[in-house]
Amino acid sequence: MNQRILHLALEALDARKVAIEKEIAQLQSELKSPAKKSRSEKMKAYWARRRAESTAPARKRRKRTAAEKKAQSQKMKAYWAKRRAEKGKKPNEF
């Protein structure tokens, strides 16, 4: 009975050993060849480098005033009303 317990314990340890060796191999392969970056990640890194190297001050975006927003809204409403009129549709008709 004592040998049976030792035999089962040895089998369990061997199974754990195999799993650990697989994990070690996977980690070593990741260290040797890092995962490829996607194009978007490469571009983000590129522009971050460019911004860091740049000596020019960063341009600030001008915020639109409420009047400018309202004027743009009016223009777009007129634009879409004209488009709907050309197609002969009513505003809430799909």
N, C-alpha and C positions, 0 to 999 in steps of 0.2 A: 504494500500500500504506500509506503514511504517513497519508493522509487516511482510509482505512478504519479504522485504529486509533484515530484521533482521533474519528471518528464513533461507534464502539463505546463509547469512553470517555465521550463526551457522553451517550449513551443510558443508560449505567449511572449516571452522576451525576444525570440527570433522574429516574430511578426512585428513587434514594435521596432526592432532594429531595422527591418526592411523599410518600414514606413519612414523612419528617421533618415535613412540613407537616401530615399527618394527626395525628401524635403531638402536635404543638404545639396543634392545634385541640382535641384531646381533653383535654389538660391545662388549657387555658384554660376549657373548658366546666366542668370539675370545680372550678376556682377560682371561677367565677361562681355555680354552684349546688352547694353541698356535698351529698354523698350523704345521703339521708334516714336517720335513725336508726330502728331498730326500736323497738317499744313497750317491750320489756324494757330496752333501753339507756337510753331516756328515763326509765323508772322507777328504774333504778339511779342515774342522775345526780340525779334528784329526791330520793331518800332519802339520797344522799351529801351533798347540799346541806343537807337537813333536819338530819342528824347534825352537820354542821359549824356550823350556826346554833344548835343546841340548847345551852342552858346547863346543863341537867340532866346529872348523871353517867350514863354508860351503865349499864344494869342488867346484872348478871352472872348467868349461868345457874347455878342450883344443881345440882351433880352428885349423882346418886343413889348411895347407898351400896350395897355388895354385898348387904346384907340386903333393901333395897328392890327391887333388881333380882331377887333370888330370889323375893320375895313376888309381884312382878308376873308372873314366869315361872310360878309355881304357879297363879295366877289364870287365866292364858291357857291353860295346859294343861287346867285344869278346864273352861274355857269351850268349848274345841274338842272335848274328850271328850264333853261334853253335846251339842254340835251333831252329832257323828258318831253318837252313840247315838240321837238323834232320827231321823236318816236311815237308821239301821240298817247303817252301814258299819263296817268294821274300820279301825284306825289306818293301815295301809299299803295300803289298797285305794283305787284311784282310779276 
